[in-house]
Amino acid sequence: MTPLGDVIATPERGLVYANRGCIHDAHGRLRERRYPTKRWIACRLEFNGRYRGPLMAPGKFTELFFLDEATALAAGHRPCGECRYKDYEHLTAMWAVRYPDRVGADAIDQQLDAERRDPNTKRRRLYETNQDELPDGAFVLHDGEPHLVLGSELLRWSPAGYTTRCARPDGSARATVITPPSLVALLRTDRTPLVPLLHPSAIV
């Protein structure tokens, strides 16, 4: 899965396991309708010894993989309330402060769905803000490609890891943000997620 939430075929599996419902048919082919549910979650690769195979079983949710949590958040996936319960608790605590009238998993998923997609066109929503308002771990479009914000740099995303680096524009420069606003707010909080926030290729 890309930071924009697109499904791609690649041998890399990444560090985060996720789902957004069943988006494949009985033959393992992706359906045209890619949004059967508003509950998009990001999970740990391993949890309580569970294993399910084969992948993309008929009638079951479609297994998705993200490079790291920053990529999953950019795509609009929140922490799972089961295998990542501590991360989910942190999200709900932040949410109760930010949206006191919209608490609980259903309200969170409804809000994130509205931030991910235009309700009329169903096309992906992007946002504009200043560079200095973005925390590490957020994703922006730079030269038409997804880039990770990390310190004074922007790192170009690829399915196998982060590749080229460039200087982050000055703080007052405008940025086209991929990560939904509520999940940008989560990135601003002090936490240590149960899945890797960043792929090792991001660290020099």
Backbone as CSV, one residue per row, in Angstrom:
resi,resn,N_x,N_y,N_z,CA_x,CA_y,CA_z,C_x,C_y,C_z
1,MET,0.839,-1.187,0.000,0.000,0.000,0.000,0.882,1.248,0.000
2,THR,0.475,2.226,-0.779,1.233,3.474,-0.842,0.734,4.461,0.217
3,PRO,1.475,5.542,0.465,0.984,6.555,1.401,-0.333,7.188,0.968
4,LEU,-0.634,7.146,-0.318,-1.898,7.682,-0.818,-3.040,6.680,-0.693
5,GLY,-2.736,5.486,-0.175,-3.769,4.484,0.042,-4.063,3.610,-1.161
6,ASP,-3.188,3.636,-2.159,-3.389,2.825,-3.362,-2.786,1.436,-3.173
7,VAL,-3.467,0.431,-3.730,-2.974,-0.944,-3.685,-2.017,-1.160,-4.854
8,ILE,-0.849,-1.687,-4.569,0.117,-1.992,-5.618,0.610,-3.424,-5.449
9,ALA,1.080,-4.020,-6.540,1.667,-5.362,-6.494,3.173,-5.225,-6.378
10,THR,3.750,-5.742,-5.298,5.177,-5.634,-5.059,5.592,-6.768,-4.133
11,PRO,6.812,-7.286,-4.260,7.233,-8.386,-3.375,7.474,-7.951,-1.937
12,GLU,7.701,-6.653,-1.701,7.944,-6.188,-0.330,6.648,-6.241,0.488
13,ARG,6.790,-6.564,1.773,5.622,-6.660,2.650,5.580,-5.572,3.717
14,GLY,6.699,-4.977,4.035,6.681,-3.904,5.017,6.584,-4.400,6.444
15,LEU,6.356,-3.455,7.371,6.402,-3.727,8.809,5.044,-3.635,9.493
16,VAL,4.021,-3.287,8.736,2.677,-3.101,9.307,1.662,-3.890,8.475
17,TYR,0.789,-4.582,9.173,-0.272,-5.389,8.573,-1.581,-4.628,8.744
18,ALA,-2.463,-4.644,7.771,-3.657,-3.806,7.862,-4.810,-4.395,7.057
19,ASN,-5.999,-3.819,7.271,-7.131,-4.180,6.417,-8.143,-3.044,6.393
20,ARG,-8.983,-3.063,5.388,-10.105,-2.128,5.257,-11.322,-2.876,4.716
21,GLY,-11.462,-4.136,5.143,-12.553,-4.962,4.663,-12.124,-5.819,3.481
22,CYS,-13.092,-6.468,2.854,-12.818,-7.352,1.724,-12.898,-6.561,0.426
23,ILE,-11.761,-6.438,-0.261,-11.737,-5.699,-1.526,-11.282,-6.598,-2.682
24,HIS,-11.388,-7.941,-2.480,-11.052,-8.881,-3.548,-12.217,-9.842,-3.763
25,ASP,-12.243,-10.458,-4.950,-13.323,-11.395,-5.249,-12.890,-12.833,-4.942
26,ALA,-13.722,-13.796,-5.307,-13.456,-15.198,-4.990,-12.220,-15.741,-5.692
27,HIS,-11.744,-15.029,-6.711,-10.555,-15.457,-7.448,-9.303,-14.690,-7.044
28,GLY,-9.404,-13.860,-5.996,-8.251,-13.108,-5.532,-7.956,-11.857,-6.323
29,ARG,-8.906,-11.441,-7.149,-8.713,-10.223,-7.932,-9.339,-9.043,-7.195
30,LEU,-8.673,-7.899,-7.270,-9.194,-6.715,-6.597,-10.467,-6.240,-7.266
31,ARG,-11.444,-5.859,-6.439,-12.703,-5.336,-6.960,-12.531,-3.872,-7.356
32,GLU,-13.423,-3.396,-8.205,-13.425,-1.970,-8.529,-13.819,-1.151,-7.311
33,ARG,-14.715,-1.682,-6.500,-15.148,-0.990,-5.281,-14.144,-1.296,-4.181
34,ARG,-13.324,-0.308,-3.846,-12.225,-0.527,-2.906,-12.523,-0.022,-1.498
35,TYR,-13.755,0.433,-1.232,-14.040,1.038,0.075,-15.313,0.442,0.679
36,PRO,-15.304,-0.868,0.996,-16.528,-1.484,1.525,-16.852,-1.090,2.961
37,THR,-15.896,-0.533,3.684,-16.104,-0.166,5.073,-15.331,1.105,5.396
38,LYS,-15.765,1.794,6.442,-15.038,2.982,6.899,-13.997,2.634,7.955
39,ARG,-13.970,1.384,8.380,-13.040,0.962,9.433,-11.734,0.499,8.805
40,TRP,-10.775,1.407,8.730,-9.458,1.118,8.174,-8.480,1.046,9.338
41,ILE,-7.885,-0.132,9.569,-7.034,-0.298,10.742,-5.637,-0.774,10.339
42,ALA,-4.679,-0.521,11.223,-3.291,-0.944,11.042,-2.894,-1.793,12.240
43,CYS,-2.289,-2.950,11.961,-2.039,-3.963,12.983,-0.563,-4.335,13.083
44,ARG,-0.260,-5.175,14.070,1.066,-5.761,14.199,1.188,-6.943,13.251
45,LEU,2.390,-7.212,12.781,2.589,-8.370,11.904,2.341,-9.674,12.641
46,GLU,2.644,-9.708,13.938,2.449,-10.909,14.746,1.669,-10.548,15.997
47,PHE,0.728,-11.443,16.368,-0.073,-11.194,17.568,-0.633,-12.519,18.078
48,ASN,-0.226,-12.903,19.293,-0.712,-14.109,19.958,-0.586,-15.372,19.106
49,GLY,0.460,-15.428,18.282,0.705,-16.626,17.489,-0.303,-16.903,16.394
50,ARG,-1.119,-15.927,16.064,-2.134,-16.146,15.035,-1.503,-16.203,13.646
51,TYR,-2.059,-17.047,12.814,-1.606,-17.146,11.428,-2.806,-17.513,10.571
52,ARG,-2.948,-16.819,9.447,-4.051,-17.135,8.545,-3.524,-17.288,7.135
53,GLY,-3.848,-18.396,6.516,-3.435,-18.617,5.132,-4.474,-19.472,4.428
54,PRO,-4.539,-19.426,3.128,-3.761,-18.522,2.282,-4.286,-17.092,2.361
55,LEU,-3.491,-16.147,1.860,-3.942,-14.772,1.826,-5.077,-14.607,0.825
56,MET,-5.881,-13.573,1.034,-6.993,-13.223,0.145,-7.954,-14.398,-0.031
57,ALA,-8.310,-15.035,1.098,-9.282,-16.127,1.061,-10.658,-15.574,0.683
58,PRO,-11.462,-16.329,-0.071,-12.784,-15.841,-0.488,-13.641,-15.422,0.704
59,GLY,-14.216,-14.230,0.612,-15.124,-13.745,1.637,-14.473,-13.192,2.879
60,LYS,-13.150,-13.239,2.964,-12.431,-12.713,4.128,-11.836,-11.350,3.787
61,PHE,-11.421,-10.615,4.837,-10.849,-9.300,4.552,-9.549,-9.443,3.767
62,THR,-9.228,-8.414,3.015,-8.022,-8.408,2.184,-6.833,-7.966,3.019
63,GLU,-5.808,-8.811,3.081,-4.608,-8.490,3.847,-3.794,-7.426,3.106
64,LEU,-3.480,-6.364,3.804,-2.704,-5.258,3.233,-1.425,-5.082,4.042
65,PHE,-0.404,-4.517,3.411,0.875,-4.315,4.091,1.388,-2.907,3.807
66,PHE,1.921,-2.293,4.856,2.500,-0.955,4.744,3.972,-0.999,5.132
67,LEU,4.756,-0.120,4.515,6.174,-0.033,4.822,6.409,0.177,6.316
68,ASP,5.646,1.088,6.936,5.777,1.401,8.356,4.508,2.119,8.807
69,GLU,4.465,2.498,10.084,3.245,3.144,10.570,3.030,4.511,9.947
70,ALA,4.095,5.246,9.689,3.935,6.562,9.069,3.211,6.429,7.726
71,THR,3.536,5.388,6.960,2.867,5.156,5.681,1.405,4.788,5.896
72,ALA,1.129,3.938,6.894,-0.250,3.536,7.176,-1.097,4.731,7.619
73,LEU,-0.528,5.584,8.471,-1.267,6.774,8.903,-1.533,7.702,7.722
74,ALA,-0.548,7.857,6.834,-0.747,8.706,5.661,-1.913,8.209,4.819
75,ALA,-2.023,6.895,4.694,-3.114,6.316,3.916,-4.460,6.429,4.624
76,GLY,-4.434,6.761,5.927,-5.679,6.944,6.672,-6.074,5.776,7.537
77,HIS,-5.125,4.886,7.854,-5.393,3.735,8.721,-5.018,4.070,10.157
78,ARG,-5.903,3.792,11.094,-5.636,4.051,12.511,-5.173,2.775,13.207
79,PRO,-4.599,2.878,14.426,-4.191,1.675,15.164,-5.378,0.768,15.493
80,CYS,-5.144,-0.542,15.402,-6.145,-1.544,15.746,-6.425,-1.519,17.244
81,GLY,-7.690,-1.726,17.604,-8.073,-1.710,19.009,-7.822,-3.017,19.726
82,GLU,-7.374,-4.068,19.006,-7.093,-5.357,19.641,-5.590,-5.586,19.758
83,CYS,-4.913,-5.801,18.638,-3.492,-6.140,18.710,-2.628,-4.940,19.075
84,ARG,-3.174,-3.730,18.942,-2.436,-2.514,19.304,-3.268,-1.697,20.295
85,TYR,-3.738,-2.370,21.323,-4.671,-1.723,22.248,-4.080,-0.478,22.900
86,LYS,-2.792,-0.518,23.289,-2.180,0.665,23.919,-2.124,1.837,22.938
87,ASP,-1.806,1.543,21.689,-1.784,2.601,20.676,-3.192,3.146,20.445
88,TYR,-4.171,2.249,20.455,-5.560,2.674,20.258,-6.029,3.525,21.435
89,GLU,-5.658,3.134,22.647,-6.002,3.934,23.829,-5.412,5.337,23.731
90,HIS,-4.181,5.425,23.263,-3.541,6.732,23.103,-4.309,7.570,22.087
91,LEU,-4.713,6.943,20.998,-5.502,7.647,19.985,-6.815,8.148,20.555
92,THR,-7.530,7.294,21.279,-8.845,7.695,21.801,-8.720,8.795,22.856
93,ALA,-7.645,8.765,23.647,-7.433,9.824,24.639,-7.196,11.155,23.942
94,MET,-6.364,11.144,22.905,-6.129,12.368,22.127,-7.418,12.827,21.464
95,TRP,-8.175,11.869,20.963,-9.417,12.175,20.237,-10.439,12.839,21.151
96,ALA,-10.543,12.361,22.385,-11.522,12.910,23.326,-11.260,14.384,23.615
97,VAL,-9.992,14.777,23.571,-9.640,16.184,23.771,-9.930,16.990,22.517
98,ARG,-9.591,16.422,21.373,-9.742,17.129,20.094,-11.197,17.178,19.634
99,TYR,-11.907,16.067,19.836,-13.308,15.976,19.393,-14.165,15.425,20.541
100,PRO,-14.440,16.201,21.579,-15.170,15.671,22.740,-16.581,15.203,22.430
101,ASP,-17.147,15.653,21.321,-18.499,15.233,20.958,-18.504,14.087,19.950
102,ARG,-17.301,13.548,19.612,-17.207,12.469,18.630,-16.235,11.412,19.123
103,VAL,-16.636,10.634,20.112,-15.750,9.631,20.697,-16.228,8.227,20.342
104,GLY,-15.337,7.260,20.496,-15.649,5.876,20.168,-15.170,5.513,18.778
105,ALA,-14.997,4.207,18.547,-14.433,3.724,17.287,-15.249,4.162,16.081
106,ASP,-16.573,4.086,16.173,-17.407,4.452,15.023,-17.243,5.924,14.662
107,ALA,-17.199,6.782,15.677,-17.046,8.218,15.421,-15.661,8.520,14.850
108,ILE,-14.641,7.839,15.366,-13.285,8.031,14.844,-13.223,7.628,13.377
109,ASP,-13.776,6.462,13.065,-13.726,5.971,11.690,-14.538,6.849,10.747
110,GLN,-15.641,7.370,11.227,-16.451,8.272,10.410,-15.676,9.546,10.086
111,GLN,-15.000,10.108,11.082,-14.220,11.324,10.877,-13.055,11.085,9.923
112,LEU,-12.342,9.984,10.127,-11.207,9.683,9.260,-11.649,9.427,7.822
113,ASP,-12.794,8.798,7.656,-13.302,8.573,6.301,-13.571,9.901,5.599
114,ALA,-14.121,10.854,6.336,-14.382,12.178,5.760,-13.077,12.906,5.427
115,GLU,-12.031,12.659,6.206,-10.739,13.301,5.947,-9.993,12.634,4.797
116,ARG,-10.249,11.360,4.579,-9.558,10.627,3.503,-10.138,10.915,2.125
117,ARG,-11.482,11.007,2.049,-12.140,11.035,0.740,-13.219,12.105,0.685
118,ASP,-13.328,12.735,-0.481,-14.437,13.646,-0.724,-15.724,12.825,-0.776
119,PRO,-16.766,13.186,0.007,-17.983,12.358,0.059,-18.733,12.285,-1.264
120,ASN,-18.541,13.257,-2.129,-19.250,13.252,-3.411,-18.464,12.540,-4.501
121,THR,-17.204,12.893,-4.667,-16.399,12.307,-5.746,-15.703,11.015,-5.320
122,LYS,-15.567,10.796,-3.998,-14.836,9.654,-3.435,-13.343,9.708,-3.743
123,ARG,-12.864,10.822,-4.253,-11.446,10.955,-4.556,-10.670,11.331,-3.294
124,ARG,-9.402,11.018,-3.287,-8.543,11.254,-2.127,-8.442,12.744,-1.829
125,ARG,-8.527,13.067,-0.541,-8.396,14.454,-0.115,-6.970,14.727,0.333
126,LEU,-6.441,15.859,-0.101,-5.154,16.342,0.354,-5.369,17.705,1.008
127,TYR,-4.376,18.180,1.762,-4.537,19.398,2.536,-3.336,20.306,2.352
128,GLU,-3.547,21.588,2.569,-2.478,22.570,2.486,-2.186,23.145,3.876
129,THR,-0.917,23.248,4.201,-0.509,23.882,5.453,0.937,24.346,5.303
130,ASN,1.454,25.013,6.315,2.851,25.436,6.293,3.762,24.282,6.697
131,GLN,4.955,24.256,6.141,5.916,23.207,6.469,6.184,23.137,7.968
132,ASP,6.271,24.277,8.636,6.631,24.261,10.052,5.504,23.769,10.953
133,GLU,4.355,23.476,10.404,3.245,22.939,11.190,3.195,21.413,11.154
134,LEU,4.131,20.799,10.427,4.096,19.351,10.247,5.096,18.645,11.161
135,PRO,4.654,17.617,11.885,5.569,16.847,12.739,6.311,15.786,11.919
136,ASP,7.372,15.260,12.488,8.036,14.116,11.880,7.028,12.975,11.713
137,GLY,7.127,12.271,10.594,6.222,11.155,10.347,5.067,11.487,9.430
138,ALA,4.818,12.785,9.209,3.766,13.177,8.263,4.283,12.984,6.836
139,PHE,3.337,12.853,5.914,3.686,12.710,4.506,3.169,13.896,3.705
140,VAL,3.981,14.332,2.751,3.600,15.412,1.841,3.874,14.977,0.405
141,LEU,3.247,15.675,-0.523,3.604,15.517,-1.928,4.705,16.516,-2.260
142,HIS,5.790,16.022,-2.831,6.907,16.880,-3.229,7.332,16.438,-4.628
143,ASP,7.302,17.354,-5.563,7.569,17.017,-6.970,6.663,15.885,-7.442
144,GLY,5.433,15.894,-6.932,4.434,14.919,-7.370,4.562,13.544,-6.751
145,GLU,5.501,13.343,-5.800,5.735,12.037,-5.187,5.595,12.129,-3.669
146,PRO,5.130,11.040,-3.004,5.032,11.046,-1.543,6.414,11.112,-0.887
147,HIS,6.547,12.017,0.051,7.792,12.172,0.810,7.473,12.220,2.292
148,LEU,8.336,11.617,3.084,8.235,11.632,4.534,8.893,12.885,5.093
149,VAL,8.235,13.531,6.044,8.823,14.665,6.761,9.643,14.118,7.923
150,LEU,10.931,14.446,7.947,11.792,13.975,9.027,12.875,15.016,9.283
151,GLY,12.743,15.732,10.386,13.706,16.763,10.725,13.775,17.832,9.658
152,SER,14.964,18.089,9.173,15.164,19.125,8.157,15.108,18.573,6.736
153,GLU,14.657,17.320,6.607,14.665,16.672,5.298,13.294,16.143,4.898
154,LEU,13.145,15.916,3.590,12.039,15.158,3.023,12.636,13.910,2.386
155,LEU,12.064,12.743,2.704,12.570,11.468,2.209,11.556,10.860,1.242
156,ARG,12.017,10.516,0.062,11.127,9.949,-0.952,10.759,8.512,-0.585
157,TRP,9.464,8.221,-0.638,8.959,6.889,-0.294,9.088,5.940,-1.466
158,SER,9.361,4.664,-1.170,9.261,3.587,-2.146,8.780,2.351,-1.400
159,PRO,8.253,1.328,-2.081,7.775,0.125,-1.375,8.857,-0.578,-0.566
160,ALA,10.121,-0.418,-0.964,11.219,-1.098,-0.283,11.868,-0.239,0.792
161,GLY,11.513,1.035,0.877,12.124,1.919,1.864,12.262,3.325,1.323
162,TYR,12.871,4.180,2.124,13.056,5.575,1.730,14.341,5.712,0.916
163,THR,14.269,6.507,-0.139,15.398,6.572,-1.062,16.053,7.946,-1.001
164,THR,15.831,8.758,-1.993,16.511,10.053,-2.051,16.009,11.002,-0.971
165,ARG,16.898,11.901,-0.563,16.599,12.900,0.453,16.817,14.285,-0.132
166,CYS,16.023,15.214,0.330,16.225,16.603,-0.071,15.932,17.495,1.119
167,ALA,16.413,18.719,1.055,16.190,19.664,2.149,14.707,20.014,2.245
168,ARG,14.227,20.067,3.461,12.840,20.470,3.684,12.713,21.969,3.428
169,PRO,11.685,22.391,2.703,11.519,23.833,2.443,11.371,24.632,3.738
170,ASP,11.594,25.941,3.620,11.466,26.820,4.777,10.095,26.668,5.424
171,GLY,10.047,26.976,6.722,8.841,26.760,7.501,7.593,27.429,6.967
172,SER,7.719,28.600,6.355,6.541,29.309,5.862,6.073,28.804,4.501
173,ALA,6.881,27.932,3.867,6.495,27.388,2.555,5.276,26.491,2.712
174,ARG,4.423,26.523,1.729,3.218,25.703,1.776,3.538,24.256,1.408
175,ALA,2.830,23.333,2.034,3.011,21.907,1.779,1.661,21.285,1.453
176,THR,1.661,20.363,0.502,0.472,19.567,0.201,0.567,18.293,1.024
177,VAL,-0.318,18.160,2.017,-0.215,17.102,3.022,-1.071,15.910,2.632
178,ILE,-0.491,14.717,2.742,-1.212,13.472,2.465,-1.864,12.940,3.738
179,THR,-1.143,12.918,4.843,-1.660,12.361,6.097,-2.891,13.138,6.567
180,PRO,-4.013,12.460,6.863,-5.214,13.162,7.324,-4.943,14.003,8.576
181,PRO,-5.619,15.154,8.702,-5.333,16.082,9.811,-5.388,15.456,11.202
182,SER,-6.367,14.599,11.453,-6.480,13.995,12.786,-5.300,13.090,13.095
183,LEU,-4.735,12.454,12.072,-3.586,11.577,12.289,-2.283,12.366,12.311
184,VAL,-2.252,13.542,11.692,-1.137,14.462,11.885,-1.108,14.879,13.359
185,ALA,-2.285,15.140,13.932,-2.367,15.502,15.351,-1.843,14.374,16.231
186,LEU,-2.123,13.122,15.860,-1.602,11.980,16.611,-0.078,11.954,16.554
187,LEU,0.494,12.257,15.407,1.946,12.268,15.259,2.605,13.349,16.119
188,ARG,1.860,14.366,16.474,2.416,15.433,17.318,2.529,15.013,18.783
189,THR,1.882,13.934,19.168,1.881,13.507,20.568,3.116,12.664,20.873
190,ASP,3.443,12.559,22.137,4.604,11.795,22.588,4.177,10.352,22.812
191,ARG,4.704,9.431,22.015,4.296,8.040,22.124,5.368,7.149,21.508
192,THR,5.326,5.871,21.857,6.187,4.858,21.256,5.276,3.757,20.738
193,PRO,4.936,3.758,19.448,3.956,2.809,18.927,4.450,1.367,18.970
194,LEU,3.497,0.425,19.000,3.808,-0.997,19.070,4.267,-1.560,17.729
195,VAL,4.132,-0.796,16.667,4.701,-1.156,15.376,5.700,-0.063,15.009
196,PRO,6.666,-0.351,14.155,7.666,0.685,13.841,7.047,1.906,13.170
197,LEU,7.298,3.073,13.745,6.811,4.304,13.120,7.501,4.514,11.780
198,LEU,8.818,4.259,11.746,9.590,4.488,10.524,10.388,3.236,10.157
199,HIS,10.471,2.986,8.859,11.306,1.913,8.324,12.778,2.241,8.599
200,PRO,13.634,1.224,8.821,15.052,1.502,9.098,15.748,2.358,8.051
201,SER,15.275,2.342,6.805,15.911,3.134,5.757,15.778,4.633,5.992
202,ALA,14.883,5.038,6.910,14.720,6.459,7.203,15.817,6.979,8.124
203,ILE,16.484,6.061,8.807,17.487,6.450,9.792,18.876,6.388,9.161
204,VAL,19.584,7.492,9.205,20.928,7.570,8.630,21.902,6.790,9.486
